[in-house]
Amino acid sequence: MRRQLVSLTIAASAIVATGLSASPAVGDETAANTAPTVAVQRVSLPIPAIRDEVAMVLVGTALIGVAAAVRRAS
């Protein structure tokens, strides 16, 4: 029961946080009408970049480690 309550609390706080951060300013019509000026420059790095698959494995491993630490703490 405690796990379900904690899971629901975390999910609800995540939903509320994403809803609050995405709300636009009221009455700010000038920002909606003007296109942003963006300059993009490509830079070639001399070192090889990390591949997407490797990054996903590293992030997944870190999440498993965090979950194990949380489980031991409770």
PyMOL commands that place a pseudoatom at each C-alpha (Angstrom):
pseudoatom trace, name=CA, resn=MET, resi=1, chain=A, elem=C, hetatm=0, pos=[0.000, 0.000, 0.000]
pseudoatom trace, name=CA, resn=ARG, resi=2, chain=A, elem=C, hetatm=0, pos=[2.846, 2.360, 0.867]
pseudoatom trace, name=CA, resn=ARG, resi=3, chain=A, elem=C, hetatm=0, pos=[4.535, 1.754, -2.494]
pseudoatom trace, name=CA, resn=GLN, resi=4, chain=A, elem=C, hetatm=0, pos=[1.343, 2.536, -4.370]
pseudoatom trace, name=CA, resn=LEU, resi=5, chain=A, elem=C, hetatm=0, pos=[0.849, 5.739, -2.409]
pseudoatom trace, name=CA, resn=VAL, resi=6, chain=A, elem=C, hetatm=0, pos=[4.415, 6.843, -3.073]
pseudoatom trace, name=CA, resn=SER, resi=7, chain=A, elem=C, hetatm=0, pos=[4.096, 5.962, -6.758]
pseudoatom trace, name=CA, resn=LEU, resi=8, chain=A, elem=C, hetatm=0, pos=[0.852, 7.895, -7.102]
pseudoatom trace, name=CA, resn=THR, resi=9, chain=A, elem=C, hetatm=0, pos=[2.323, 10.883, -5.249]
pseudoatom trace, name=CA, resn=ILE, resi=10, chain=A, elem=C, hetatm=0, pos=[5.377, 10.975, -7.522]
pseudoatom trace, name=CA, resn=ALA, resi=11, chain=A, elem=C, hetatm=0, pos=[3.236, 10.593, -10.655]
pseudoatom trace, name=CA, resn=ALA, resi=12, chain=A, elem=C, hetatm=0, pos=[0.849, 13.340, -9.543]
pseudoatom trace, name=CA, resn=SER, resi=13, chain=A, elem=C, hetatm=0, pos=[3.691, 15.715, -8.716]
pseudoatom trace, name=CA, resn=ALA, resi=14, chain=A, elem=C, hetatm=0, pos=[5.277, 15.053, -12.112]
pseudoatom trace, name=CA, resn=ILE, resi=15, chain=A, elem=C, hetatm=0, pos=[1.999, 15.796, -13.880]
pseudoatom trace, name=CA, resn=VAL, resi=16, chain=A, elem=C, hetatm=0, pos=[1.478, 18.987, -11.884]
pseudoatom trace, name=CA, resn=ALA, resi=17, chain=A, elem=C, hetatm=0, pos=[5.080, 20.096, -12.471]
pseudoatom trace, name=CA, resn=THR, resi=18, chain=A, elem=C, hetatm=0, pos=[4.831, 19.645, -16.240]
pseudoatom trace, name=CA, resn=GLY, resi=19, chain=A, elem=C, hetatm=0, pos=[1.495, 21.457, -16.320]
pseudoatom trace, name=CA, resn=LEU, resi=20, chain=A, elem=C, hetatm=0, pos=[2.796, 24.409, -14.342]
pseudoatom trace, name=CA, resn=SER, resi=21, chain=A, elem=C, hetatm=0, pos=[6.016, 24.823, -16.289]
pseudoatom trace, name=CA, resn=ALA, resi=22, chain=A, elem=C, hetatm=0, pos=[4.245, 24.798, -19.652]
pseudoatom trace, name=CA, resn=SER, resi=23, chain=A, elem=C, hetatm=0, pos=[1.689, 27.513, -18.944]
pseudoatom trace, name=CA, resn=PRO, resi=24, chain=A, elem=C, hetatm=0, pos=[2.130, 30.595, -21.172]
pseudoatom trace, name=CA, resn=ALA, resi=25, chain=A, elem=C, hetatm=0, pos=[2.091, 34.148, -19.905]
pseudoatom trace, name=CA, resn=VAL, resi=26, chain=A, elem=C, hetatm=0, pos=[-1.362, 35.732, -20.075]
pseudoatom trace, name=CA, resn=GLY, resi=27, chain=A, elem=C, hetatm=0, pos=[-1.671, 38.740, -22.377]
pseudoatom trace, name=CA, resn=ASP, resi=28, chain=A, elem=C, hetatm=0, pos=[1.785, 38.289, -23.948]
pseudoatom trace, name=CA, resn=GLU, resi=29, chain=A, elem=C, hetatm=0, pos=[0.787, 38.459, -27.613]
pseudoatom trace, name=CA, resn=THR, resi=30, chain=A, elem=C, hetatm=0, pos=[4.015, 39.968, -28.940]
pseudoatom trace, name=CA, resn=ALA, resi=31, chain=A, elem=C, hetatm=0, pos=[5.990, 36.806, -28.238]
pseudoatom trace, name=CA, resn=ALA, resi=32, chain=A, elem=C, hetatm=0, pos=[3.475, 34.700, -30.164]
pseudoatom trace, name=CA, resn=ASN, resi=33, chain=A, elem=C, hetatm=0, pos=[3.626, 36.930, -33.266]
pseudoatom trace, name=CA, resn=THR, resi=34, chain=A, elem=C, hetatm=0, pos=[7.392, 37.316, -33.645]
pseudoatom trace, name=CA, resn=ALA, resi=35, chain=A, elem=C, hetatm=0, pos=[9.620, 34.546, -34.904]
pseudoatom trace, name=CA, resn=PRO, resi=36, chain=A, elem=C, hetatm=0, pos=[12.721, 33.903, -32.800]
pseudoatom trace, name=CA, resn=THR, resi=37, chain=A, elem=C, hetatm=0, pos=[16.102, 34.554, -34.325]
pseudoatom trace, name=CA, resn=VAL, resi=38, chain=A, elem=C, hetatm=0, pos=[18.222, 31.431, -34.172]
pseudoatom trace, name=CA, resn=ALA, resi=39, chain=A, elem=C, hetatm=0, pos=[21.812, 30.947, -35.272]
pseudoatom trace, name=CA, resn=VAL, resi=40, chain=A, elem=C, hetatm=0, pos=[23.064, 27.379, -35.461]
pseudoatom trace, name=CA, resn=GLN, resi=41, chain=A, elem=C, hetatm=0, pos=[26.682, 26.471, -35.946]
pseudoatom trace, name=CA, resn=ARG, resi=42, chain=A, elem=C, hetatm=0, pos=[27.992, 22.939, -36.383]
pseudoatom trace, name=CA, resn=VAL, resi=43, chain=A, elem=C, hetatm=0, pos=[31.241, 22.177, -34.663]
pseudoatom trace, name=CA, resn=SER, resi=44, chain=A, elem=C, hetatm=0, pos=[33.231, 19.061, -35.455]
pseudoatom trace, name=CA, resn=LEU, resi=45, chain=A, elem=C, hetatm=0, pos=[34.719, 17.491, -32.371]
pseudoatom trace, name=CA, resn=PRO, resi=46, chain=A, elem=C, hetatm=0, pos=[38.066, 15.722, -32.634]
pseudoatom trace, name=CA, resn=ILE, resi=47, chain=A, elem=C, hetatm=0, pos=[36.994, 13.037, -30.150]
pseudoatom trace, name=CA, resn=PRO, resi=48, chain=A, elem=C, hetatm=0, pos=[34.374, 10.493, -31.210]
pseudoatom trace, name=CA, resn=ALA, resi=49, chain=A, elem=C, hetatm=0, pos=[30.952, 11.233, -29.782]
pseudoatom trace, name=CA, resn=ILE, resi=50, chain=A, elem=C, hetatm=0, pos=[29.149, 8.724, -27.589]
pseudoatom trace, name=CA, resn=ARG, resi=51, chain=A, elem=C, hetatm=0, pos=[26.586, 6.666, -29.471]
pseudoatom trace, name=CA, resn=ASP, resi=52, chain=A, elem=C, hetatm=0, pos=[22.898, 6.766, -28.603]
pseudoatom trace, name=CA, resn=GLU, resi=53, chain=A, elem=C, hetatm=0, pos=[22.805, 3.098, -27.633]
pseudoatom trace, name=CA, resn=VAL, resi=54, chain=A, elem=C, hetatm=0, pos=[25.692, 3.522, -25.211]
pseudoatom trace, name=CA, resn=ALA, resi=55, chain=A, elem=C, hetatm=0, pos=[24.044, 6.580, -23.676]
pseudoatom trace, name=CA, resn=MET, resi=56, chain=A, elem=C, hetatm=0, pos=[20.778, 4.666, -23.191]
pseudoatom trace, name=CA, resn=VAL, resi=57, chain=A, elem=C, hetatm=0, pos=[22.623, 1.781, -21.497]
pseudoatom trace, name=CA, resn=LEU, resi=58, chain=A, elem=C, hetatm=0, pos=[24.440, 4.181, -19.171]
pseudoatom trace, name=CA, resn=VAL, resi=59, chain=A, elem=C, hetatm=0, pos=[21.234, 6.004, -18.237]
pseudoatom trace, name=CA, resn=GLY, resi=60, chain=A, elem=C, hetatm=0, pos=[19.408, 2.717, -17.699]
pseudoatom trace, name=CA, resn=THR, resi=61, chain=A, elem=C, hetatm=0, pos=[22.205, 1.441, -15.464]
pseudoatom trace, name=CA, resn=ALA, resi=62, chain=A, elem=C, hetatm=0, pos=[22.117, 4.643, -13.432]
pseudoatom trace, name=CA, resn=LEU, resi=63, chain=A, elem=C, hetatm=0, pos=[18.336, 4.374, -13.015]
pseudoatom trace, name=CA, resn=ILE, resi=64, chain=A, elem=C, hetatm=0, pos=[18.641, 0.762, -11.854]
pseudoatom trace, name=CA, resn=GLY, resi=65, chain=A, elem=C, hetatm=0, pos=[21.266, 1.853, -9.332]
pseudoatom trace, name=CA, resn=VAL, resi=66, chain=A, elem=C, hetatm=0, pos=[19.040, 4.653, -8.039]
pseudoatom trace, name=CA, resn=ALA, resi=67, chain=A, elem=C, hetatm=0, pos=[16.100, 2.260, -7.749]
pseudoatom trace, name=CA, resn=ALA, resi=68, chain=A, elem=C, hetatm=0, pos=[18.238, -0.207, -5.767]
pseudoatom trace, name=CA, resn=ALA, resi=69, chain=A, elem=C, hetatm=0, pos=[19.397, 2.556, -3.429]
pseudoatom trace, name=CA, resn=VAL, resi=70, chain=A, elem=C, hetatm=0, pos=[15.824, 3.734, -2.864]
pseudoatom trace, name=CA, resn=ARG, resi=71, chain=A, elem=C, hetatm=0, pos=[14.672, 0.186, -2.234]
pseudoatom trace, name=CA, resn=ARG, resi=72, chain=A, elem=C, hetatm=0, pos=[17.387, -0.375, 0.377]
pseudoatom trace, name=CA, resn=ALA, resi=73, chain=A, elem=C, hetatm=0, pos=[16.606, 2.927, 2.052]
pseudoatom trace, name=CA, resn=SER, resi=74, chain=A, elem=C, hetatm=0, pos=[12.957, 2.048, 2.558]
for i in range(1, 74): cmd.bond("trace and resi %d" % i, "trace and resi %d" % (i + 1))
show_as sticks, trace
zoom trace
